[in-house]
């Protein structure tokens, strides 16, 4: 933001990512009906199959879940946005290295494991987790009702601030 300010004279405001300004009900209008019957884990990865599968193998009672694996690197068949939303919405668990996989896991209040590449700084994920006061270790398999209650309260305040910022910017 400092570099932007130095080059433009404009001081930007850091607000919630636009995907999180909407709620699950808003996305439900786009979401396909449930595509997978029974319990399943949605694995959506962009960069490192090895680390993703290490996280998958660490899931307790893995044999009780179907695994839906969607990779952007391995030439999977085209997946529509509608189906992608459905895979996340109905998953018992999500394992991802994608910012949007993480964001929509939060929107749909899913248990998730965000697998990051330690040698690469992921500013969007860091910002999101800091904004929402998320401890990623608490988002992995468990009773998340208390965590999501707190996250949603924080998210509502941030949504309101982002909408105010957009409205003020359009004046």
DRENPA-3360 file (N, C-alpha, C; in nm, 2 decimals, always signed):
BEGIN
1 = XXXXXXXX = +0.08/-0.12/+0.00/+0.00/+0.00/+0.00/+0.09/+0.12/+0.00 ~ +0.21/+0.11/+0.06/+0.30/+0.23/+0.07/+0.34/+0.26/-0.07 ~ +0.38/+0.16/-0.15/+0.42/+0.18/-0.29/+0.31/+0.25/-0.37 ~ +0.19/+0.20/-0.36/+0.08/+0.25/-0.43/+0.06/+0.40/-0.40 ~ +0.07/+0.43/-0.27/+0.05/+0.57/-0.22/+0.16/+0.66/-0.27 ~ +0.28/+0.61/-0.27/+0.39/+0.69/-0.32/+0.38/+0.72/-0.47 ~ +0.32/+0.63/-0.55/+0.31/+0.65/-0.69/+0.19/+0.72/-0.74 ~ +0.08/+0.72/-0.65/-0.04/+0.78/-0.70/-0.09/+0.89/-0.61;
9 = XXXXXXXX = -0.04/+0.90/-0.49/-0.09/+1.00/-0.40/-0.21/+0.96/-0.33 ~ -0.27/+0.85/-0.36/-0.39/+0.80/-0.31/-0.36/+0.70/-0.20 ~ -0.43/+0.71/-0.08/-0.41/+0.61/+0.02/-0.52/+0.51/+0.02 ~ -0.49/+0.39/-0.03/-0.59/+0.28/-0.04/-0.63/+0.23/+0.10 ~ -0.75/+0.18/+0.11/-0.80/+0.12/+0.23/-0.79/-0.03/+0.21 ~ -0.74/-0.11/+0.30/-0.74/-0.25/+0.29/-0.87/-0.30/+0.35 ~ -0.95/-0.36/+0.26/-1.08/-0.41/+0.30/-1.09/-0.56/+0.27 ~ -1.20/-0.62/+0.32/-1.22/-0.76/+0.30/-1.23/-0.80/+0.15;
17 = XXXXXXXX = -1.17/-0.92/+0.12/-1.18/-0.96/-0.02/-1.32/-0.96/-0.07 ~ -1.34/-0.92/-0.20/-1.48/-0.91/-0.25/-1.56/-1.04/-0.24 ~ -1.49/-1.16/-0.25/-1.57/-1.28/-0.25/-1.64/-1.30/-0.11 ~ -1.58/-1.24/-0.01/-1.64/-1.26/+0.12/-1.74/-1.15/+0.16 ~ -1.76/-1.05/+0.07/-1.86/-0.95/+0.10/-2.00/-1.01/+0.08 ~ -2.01/-1.11/+0.00/-2.14/-1.18/-0.01/-2.14/-1.30/+0.09 ~ -2.26/-1.34/+0.11/-2.28/-1.46/+0.21/-2.32/-1.58/+0.13 ~ -2.32/-1.69/+0.20/-2.35/-1.82/+0.15/-2.48/-1.82/+0.07;
25 = XXXXXXXX = -2.58/-1.75/+0.12/-2.71/-1.75/+0.06/-2.70/-1.68/-0.08 ~ -2.62/-1.58/-0.09/-2.60/-1.52/-0.22/-2.54/-1.62/-0.32 ~ -2.44/-1.70/-0.28/-2.37/-1.79/-0.37/-2.46/-1.91/-0.39 ~ -2.55/-1.94/-0.30/-2.64/-2.06/-0.32/-2.72/-2.04/-0.45 ~ -2.75/-1.92/-0.49/-2.82/-1.90/-0.62/-2.74/-1.95/-0.74 ~ -2.61/-1.96/-0.73/-2.53/-2.01/-0.84/-2.49/-2.16/-0.82 ~ -2.50/-2.21/-0.70/-2.45/-2.34/-0.66/-2.54/-2.46/-0.72 ~ -2.47/-2.55/-0.78/-2.54/-2.67/-0.83/-2.59/-2.75/-0.71;
33 = XXXXXXXX = -2.69/-2.83/-0.74/-2.74/-2.92/-0.63/-2.63/-3.01/-0.59 ~ -2.64/-3.08/-0.47/-2.54/-3.17/-0.42/-2.50/-3.27/-0.53 ~ -2.37/-3.29/-0.56/-2.32/-3.37/-0.66/-2.27/-3.51/-0.61 ~ -2.24/-3.51/-0.48/-2.18/-3.64/-0.43/-2.26/-3.68/-0.31 ~ -2.31/-3.80/-0.31/-2.38/-3.86/-0.20/-2.28/-3.91/-0.09 ~ -2.32/-3.90/+0.03/-2.24/-3.95/+0.14/-2.13/-3.85/+0.18 ~ -2.05/-3.90/+0.27/-1.94/-3.82/+0.32/-1.82/-3.81/+0.23 ~ -1.77/-3.68/+0.21/-1.66/-3.67/+0.12/-1.57/-3.56/+0.15;
41 = XXXXXXXX = -1.45/-3.57/+0.10/-1.34/-3.46/+0.12/-1.32/-3.41/-0.02 ~ -1.33/-3.28/-0.03/-1.30/-3.21/-0.16/-1.16/-3.16/-0.15 ~ -1.08/-3.21/-0.24/-0.94/-3.17/-0.26/-0.92/-3.09/-0.38 ~ -0.89/-2.96/-0.36/-0.87/-2.87/-0.47/-0.74/-2.80/-0.46 ~ -0.65/-2.83/-0.56/-0.51/-2.79/-0.55/-0.46/-2.73/-0.68 ~ -0.37/-2.63/-0.66/-0.31/-2.56/-0.77/-0.16/-2.59/-0.79 ~ -0.09/-2.62/-0.69/+0.06/-2.62/-0.70/+0.13/-2.75/-0.65 ~ +0.09/-2.81/-0.54/+0.18/-2.91/-0.49/+0.10/-3.04/-0.44;
49 = XXXXXXXX = +0.09/-3.13/-0.54/+0.02/-3.25/-0.51/+0.07/-3.33/-0.39 ~ +0.21/-3.33/-0.37/+0.27/-3.40/-0.26/+0.22/-3.35/-0.13 ~ +0.23/-3.22/-0.11/+0.19/-3.16/+0.02/+0.04/-3.18/+0.04 ~ -0.04/-3.16/-0.06/-0.19/-3.18/-0.05/-0.22/-3.32/-0.01 ~ -0.15/-3.42/-0.07/-0.18/-3.56/-0.04/-0.12/-3.60/+0.10 ~ -0.02/-3.53/+0.15/+0.03/-3.55/+0.28/-0.08/-3.51/+0.38 ~ -0.14/-3.40/+0.35/-0.25/-3.35/+0.44/-0.37/-3.44/+0.43 ~ -0.40/-3.49/+0.31/-0.51/-3.59/+0.30/-0.49/-3.71/+0.38;
57 = XXXXXXXX = -0.37/-3.77/+0.37/-0.34/-3.89/+0.44/-0.34/-3.87/+0.59 ~ -0.33/-3.75/+0.64/-0.34/-3.73/+0.78/-0.48/-3.72/+0.84 ~ -0.58/-3.72/+0.75/-0.72/-3.71/+0.79/-0.76/-3.84/+0.87 ~ -0.80/-3.82/+0.99/-0.85/-3.94/+1.07/-0.96/-4.01/+1.00 ~ -0.96/-4.14/+1.00/-1.07/-4.22/+0.94/-1.09/-4.19/+0.79 ~ -0.99/-4.17/+0.72/-0.99/-4.13/+0.58/-1.08/-4.23/+0.50 ~ -1.07/-4.36/+0.54/-1.14/-4.46/+0.47/-1.29/-4.44/+0.47 ~ -1.34/-4.36/+0.55/-1.49/-4.33/+0.56/-1.54/-4.22/+0.47;
65 = XXXXXXXX = -1.44/-4.17/+0.39/-1.48/-4.06/+0.30/-1.45/-4.09/+0.16 ~ -1.53/-4.04/+0.07/-1.49/-4.04/-0.07/-1.40/-3.92/-0.09 ~ -1.31/-3.93/-0.18/-1.22/-3.82/-0.21/-1.25/-3.76/-0.35 ~ -1.29/-3.64/-0.36/-1.31/-3.57/-0.48/-1.19/-3.48/-0.51 ~ -1.11/-3.52/-0.61/-0.98/-3.45/-0.63/-1.00/-3.37/-0.76 ~ -0.98/-3.24/-0.74/-0.99/-3.15/-0.86/-0.86/-3.06/-0.86 ~ -0.78/-3.08/-0.97/-0.65/-3.01/-0.98/-0.65/-2.92/-1.10 ~ -0.60/-2.81/-1.08/-0.58/-2.72/-1.20/-0.46/-2.75/-1.28;
73 = XXXXXXXX = -0.37/-2.84/-1.22/-0.25/-2.87/-1.29/-0.25/-3.00/-1.37 ~ -0.34/-3.09/-1.34/-0.34/-3.22/-1.40/-0.44/-3.24/-1.50 ~ -0.49/-3.14/-1.56/-0.58/-3.15/-1.67/-0.72/-3.21/-1.64 ~ -0.77/-3.19/-1.52/-0.90/-3.24/-1.49/-1.00/-3.19/-1.59 ~ -1.11/-3.26/-1.61/-1.22/-3.22/-1.69/-1.27/-3.08/-1.64 ~ -1.32/-3.00/-1.73/-1.37/-2.87/-1.69/-1.47/-2.89/-1.58 ~ -1.46/-2.80/-1.48/-1.56/-2.80/-1.37/-1.62/-2.66/-1.37 ~ -1.75/-2.65/-1.38/-1.81/-2.52/-1.38/-1.80/-2.46/-1.24;
81 = XXXXXXXX = -1.82/-2.33/-1.23/-1.82/-2.25/-1.11/-1.94/-2.31/-1.02 ~ -2.05/-2.34/-1.09/-2.17/-2.39/-1.01/-2.13/-2.52/-0.94 ~ -2.06/-2.61/-1.01/-2.03/-2.74/-0.95/-1.92/-2.72/-0.85 ~ -1.82/-2.63/-0.87/-1.71/-2.61/-0.78/-1.77/-2.56/-0.65 ~ -1.87/-2.47/-0.65/-1.93/-2.42/-0.53/-2.00/-2.53/-0.46 ~ -2.07/-2.62/-0.53/-2.14/-2.74/-0.47/-2.04/-2.83/-0.40 ~ -1.93/-2.86/-0.47/-1.83/-2.94/-0.40/-1.78/-2.89/-0.27 ~ -1.77/-2.76/-0.26/-1.73/-2.70/-0.13/-1.84/-2.70/-0.03;
89 = XXXXXXXX = -1.96/-2.65/-0.08/-2.07/-2.63/+0.01/-2.11/-2.76/+0.08 ~ -2.10/-2.88/+0.02/-2.15/-3.00/+0.07/-2.04/-3.09/+0.13 ~ -1.91/-3.05/+0.12/-1.80/-3.13/+0.16/-1.80/-3.14/+0.31 ~ -1.76/-3.25/+0.36/-1.73/-3.27/+0.51/-1.60/-3.20/+0.54 ~ -1.51/-3.19/+0.45/-1.38/-3.14/+0.47/-1.32/-3.09/+0.34 ~ -1.25/-2.98/+0.34/-1.18/-2.93/+0.22/-1.03/-2.92/+0.25 ~ -0.95/-2.97/+0.15/-0.81/-2.96/+0.16/-0.77/-2.88/+0.03 ~ -0.70/-2.76/+0.05/-0.68/-2.68/-0.06/-0.55/-2.60/-0.04;
97 = XXXXXXXX = -0.49/-2.56/-0.15/-0.38/-2.46/-0.15/-0.42/-2.33/-0.22 ~ -0.55/-2.32/-0.25/-0.61/-2.21/-0.32/-0.67/-2.11/-0.23 ~ -0.64/-1.98/-0.25/-0.70/-1.88/-0.17/-0.85/-1.89/-0.18 ~ -0.91/-1.90/-0.30/-1.05/-1.91/-0.32/-1.11/-2.04/-0.26 ~ -1.04/-2.15/-0.26/-1.08/-2.27/-0.19/-1.10/-2.24/-0.04 ~ -1.00/-2.17/+0.01/-1.01/-2.13/+0.15/-1.12/-2.03/+0.18 ~ -1.13/-1.93/+0.09/-1.24/-1.83/+0.12/-1.38/-1.89/+0.11 ~ -1.40/-1.98/+0.02/-1.54/-2.04/+0.01/-1.56/-2.14/+0.11;
105 = XXXXXXXX = -1.45/-2.21/+0.16/-1.47/-2.29/+0.28/-1.52/-2.21/+0.40 ~ -1.46/-2.09/+0.41/-1.51/-2.00/+0.52/-1.65/-1.96/+0.50 ~ -1.69/-1.92/+0.37/-1.82/-1.88/+0.34/-1.92/-1.99/+0.38 ~ -1.89/-2.11/+0.34/-1.98/-2.22/+0.36/-1.95/-2.29/+0.50 ~ -1.87/-2.23/+0.58/-1.84/-2.29/+0.72/-1.80/-2.43/+0.72 ~ -1.70/-2.47/+0.63/-1.65/-2.60/+0.62/-1.52/-2.61/+0.70 ~ -1.50/-2.73/+0.75/-1.37/-2.77/+0.80/-1.27/-2.77/+0.69 ~ -1.16/-2.71/+0.70/-1.06/-2.71/+0.59/-0.92/-2.71/+0.64;
113 = XXXXXXXX = -0.83/-2.75/+0.55/-0.69/-2.74/+0.57/-0.63/-2.66/+0.46 ~ -0.58/-2.55/+0.49/-0.51/-2.47/+0.38/-0.37/-2.50/+0.38 ~ -0.32/-2.57/+0.28/-0.18/-2.61/+0.26/-0.11/-2.50/+0.19 ~ -0.02/-2.44/+0.26/+0.06/-2.33/+0.19/+0.20/-2.37/+0.16 ~ +0.26/-2.29/+0.07/+0.39/-2.32/+0.03/+0.48/-2.22/+0.12 ~ +0.55/-2.28/+0.22/+0.63/-2.20/+0.31/+0.72/-2.10/+0.25 ~ +0.78/-2.13/+0.14/+0.88/-2.05/+0.08/+0.82/-1.93/+0.00 ~ +0.69/-1.93/-0.01/+0.62/-1.82/-0.09/+0.53/-1.75/+0.01;
121 = XXXXXXXX = +0.54/-1.62/+0.02/+0.45/-1.54/+0.10/+0.32/-1.53/+0.03 ~ +0.21/-1.57/+0.10/+0.08/-1.56/+0.05/+0.00/-1.45/+0.12 ~ +0.02/-1.33/+0.07/-0.04/-1.21/+0.13/-0.19/-1.21/+0.14 ~ -0.26/-1.27/+0.04/-0.40/-1.27/+0.05/-0.45/-1.36/+0.16 ~ -0.39/-1.48/+0.17/-0.43/-1.57/+0.28/-0.39/-1.51/+0.42 ~ -0.28/-1.46/+0.43/-0.23/-1.40/+0.55/-0.33/-1.28/+0.59 ~ -0.36/-1.20/+0.50/-0.45/-1.09/+0.52/-0.59/-1.14/+0.56 ~ -0.64/-1.24/+0.49/-0.77/-1.29/+0.52/-0.78/-1.35/+0.66;
129 = XXXXXXXX = -0.68/-1.43/+0.70/-0.67/-1.49/+0.83/-0.66/-1.39/+0.94 ~ -0.58/-1.29/+0.91/-0.56/-1.18/+1.01/-0.69/-1.10/+1.03 ~ -0.75/-1.07/+0.91/-0.88/-0.99/+0.92/-0.98/-1.07/+1.00 ~ -1.00/-1.20/+0.98/-1.10/-1.28/+1.04/-1.06/-1.34/+1.17 ~ -0.93/-1.31/+1.21/-0.87/-1.37/+1.34/-0.88/-1.52/+1.34 ~ -0.84/-1.58/+1.23/-0.85/-1.73/+1.21/-0.71/-1.79/+1.25 ~ -0.72/-1.89/+1.33/-0.61/-1.97/+1.36/-0.63/-2.10/+1.27 ~ -0.55/-2.11/+1.17/-0.57/-2.22/+1.07/-0.58/-2.36/+1.14;
137 = XXXXXXXX = -0.50/-2.38/+1.25/-0.50/-2.51/+1.31/-0.64/-2.54/+1.37 ~ -0.72/-2.44/+1.40/-0.86/-2.47/+1.46/-0.96/-2.50/+1.35 ~ -0.92/-2.48/+1.22/-1.01/-2.50/+1.11/-1.01/-2.64/+1.06 ~ -0.93/-2.72/+1.12/-0.91/-2.86/+1.07/-0.99/-2.96/+1.15 ~ -1.08/-3.03/+1.08/-1.16/-3.14/+1.14/-1.19/-3.12/+1.29 ~ -1.31/-3.08/+1.31/-1.35/-3.07/+1.45/-1.48/-2.99/+1.46 ~ -1.53/-2.96/+1.58/-1.65/-2.88/+1.60/-1.61/-2.74/+1.58 ~ -1.65/-2.68/+1.47/-1.62/-2.54/+1.44/-1.72/-2.44/+1.47;
145 = XXXXXXXX = -1.83/-2.49/+1.53/-1.95/-2.40/+1.56/-1.90/-2.27/+1.63 ~ -1.82/-2.28/+1.74/-1.78/-2.17/+1.81/-1.68/-2.08/+1.73 ~ -1.59/-2.14/+1.65/-1.50/-2.07/+1.57/-1.58/-1.99/+1.46 ~ -1.67/-2.05/+1.40/-1.75/-1.98/+1.29/-1.84/-1.88/+1.35 ~ -1.89/-1.89/+1.47/-1.97/-1.79/+1.53/-1.89/-1.66/+1.54 ~ -1.77/-1.68/+1.59/-1.68/-1.56/+1.61/-1.63/-1.51/+1.48 ~ -1.60/-1.60/+1.38/-1.55/-1.55/+1.25/-1.66/-1.48/+1.18 ~ -1.79/-1.53/+1.19/-1.90/-1.46/+1.12/-1.93/-1.32/+1.18;
153 = XXXXXXXX = -1.91/-1.31/+1.31/-1.93/-1.18/+1.37/-1.83/-1.08/+1.32 ~ -1.71/-1.12/+1.31/-1.60/-1.04/+1.26/-1.62/-1.01/+1.11 ~ -1.66/-1.11/+1.04/-1.68/-1.09/+0.89/-1.79/-0.99/+0.87 ~ -1.90/-0.99/+0.95/-2.01/-0.90/+0.93/-1.96/-0.76/+0.94 ~ -1.88/-0.73/+1.04/-1.83/-0.59/+1.06/-1.74/-0.55/+0.94 ~ -1.66/-0.65/+0.89/-1.57/-0.62/+0.78/-1.65/-0.61/+0.65 ~ -1.76/-0.68/+0.63/-1.85/-0.67/+0.52/-1.91/-0.53/+0.51 ~ -1.96/-0.48/+0.63/-2.02/-0.35/+0.64/-1.91/-0.24/+0.60;
161 = XXXXXXXX = -1.79/-0.26/+0.65/-1.69/-0.16/+0.62/-1.65/-0.16/+0.47 ~ -1.64/-0.28/+0.41/-1.61/-0.29/+0.27/-1.72/-0.22/+0.18 ~ -1.84/-0.25/+0.22/-1.96/-0.19/+0.15/-1.96/-0.03/+0.16 ~ -1.93/+0.01/+0.28/-1.92/+0.16/+0.30/-1.81/+0.22/+0.22 ~ -1.70/+0.15/+0.21/-1.58/+0.20/+0.14/-1.62/+0.20/-0.01 ~ -1.68/+0.10/-0.06/-1.72/+0.10/-0.20/-1.82/+0.21/-0.23 ~ -1.92/+0.23/-0.15/-2.02/+0.33/-0.16/-1.96/+0.47/-0.16 ~ -1.87/+0.49/-0.07/-1.80/+0.62/-0.06/-1.71/+0.65/-0.18;
169 = XXX = -1.65/+0.54/-0.24/-1.56/+0.55/-0.35/-1.64/+0.59/-0.48 ~ -1.77/+0.55/-0.48/-1.85/+0.58/-0.60/-1.92/+0.72/-0.60 ~ -1.90/+0.79/-0.49/-1.96/+0.92/-0.47/-1.89/+1.03/-0.56;
% end
